[in-house]
Amino acid sequence: MFSPLKKLFKSEKASEDVVPGVEAEGALAPTDSAHEMDQLETAARAQQKIEHGLSRWEAIKLYPRASAWMLFMVWAMILVGYENQAGSIVISIPQFRQDFGHKYKTEYVLDTQWQSAISGGPLGAIAISSFASSWIGDRFGRKWIIVIALIVSIPSIAIEYVATSIEVFFAGKFINALCLGVFSTLCVTYVSEVSPLALRGLSAALCSLSLCIGPFICFLINNTTATYTSRMAYRGVFIPQWIFSISCLVVAPFLPESPYYYIAKNKDNKAVESLKRLYTPAQAQQQFAIMKITYEESRLISASTTYADCFKKSDLKRTLIIVFAFFMQPMSGVSFIASYSTYYYQLAGFSTQRSYQLSCGAQALSICGVIGSWFIIDRFGRRPLMLYGMLSLTILNLIVAGAGTDTSNMTAMTVASAFIAMYNFFYNGSIGPLTYVLASEVSSVGLRAKTMALGTITNYAFQCLWSFVLPYMFNPDQGNMGSKINFIFTGISFLSLFAFYFYLPETAGRSFEEIDELFANKVPARKWKSYVTERQSESEKCFDQLKQDVAYVEEV
């Protein structure tokens, strides 16, 4: 049993070897006794030490199946970004406004109330669905709730496609949005639960990338179809959603259930079986040791896992950090940029075709921003990236607002349009992916799905608010404020810098147990990076002790 471990400890990398105290074959025995829990704790501490030393590429090679299933979740999340953008982009398509709107002067416009409804209504549906899906997911598991949502999404897309009245179109979007709420909450929760420590930041950032890929594809299609004079000008937008939903539905029934779900239900054997579909048998034992100890220690902090527990003293700060990060996404200006950038380009004097080309470029910058964050999110940390990112968004919002004050100055309007496009890069290189990383790391293990739901609800609630308000502020036949709206986002983004500076901790490279300890000890956010936890010290001791055991056994 110990011979393979010698290689493991010499390389200080995780392998397919068995951790001491855990059997190599078959399901784990019940872990109720103090002795067995001590064995698990020793194994977990040693494995945490090993995982701290893994690079991303080493972790991907070591855990290929877990990495593949995380990518599948990212593929499913593309539906969220795509549908959100599709709902906004149709407003800028002339043929859609002609078929569903009314004539205003020389152009067709959509009734303001319906414009607000088709933008804000689905966002409200996502918020409701996120709240419900977290509770249902904790009760019945992540897997089959995701499968059911995929099944429902297919006919709802068809309703959007065949709609010839605004009422039917809205109904299709609302039903589909209920499915998107499931993906927004459970897919990100699943990724955070099965991701090894070395891949945690990357996997959460990949979820953010999926929200950029969808809009990019959407704009590419509209660049071709937007000038059509038939209903295919906007119907073409909805066809790719079937590709994503059907392909996901084919694979989703084979998805391993979240091991944390089984551990929470005291079904340790099933948790190990699920882990064996994500890792090799020996790796499954190692990961189970970490998950079981982490979950049991989280229960010492909070015995129950209701929504009310998210606001109890032990978890209140963690909840507020996550909710505030989700709150700042729409309040930093992304709701305006995502929904009205193409329409703004048109009002700035660009042709319909040119406005879609600019939007494609802006979405390419979004993707570049997320990919760029992969290389700095772990190297420089979550806290500096958030602070510098929000400072950049404050400056960009101010430039856009100032340049767009004189709508008769085409040069200034062009400058505002350029910085609107640039906004996408800085947003998706900072708060865009970071919010999902923080949600997966800062939340307590037992409350992760519910905390994620609260963050998602907050995000979509304020997106919904802006969706109803922005048409009255922006549209030419209403407030006609243009980019002066960004003055609001400038002030809010500036104030957020103070909140993030004093309360946002550095979680890069920390295990869930270490994060629990740091919160329990009330370590100031600014001191997290340099603080040495007891868990780190214990991991070093357990690792060194096991090395000595291996050496002793080899000598014998």
Summary of the structure (lengths in Angstrom):
residues: 556
radius of gyration: 24.7
end to end distance: 13.5
largest distance: 92.8
contacts: 2055
relative contact order: 0.13
helix: 78%
strand: 1%
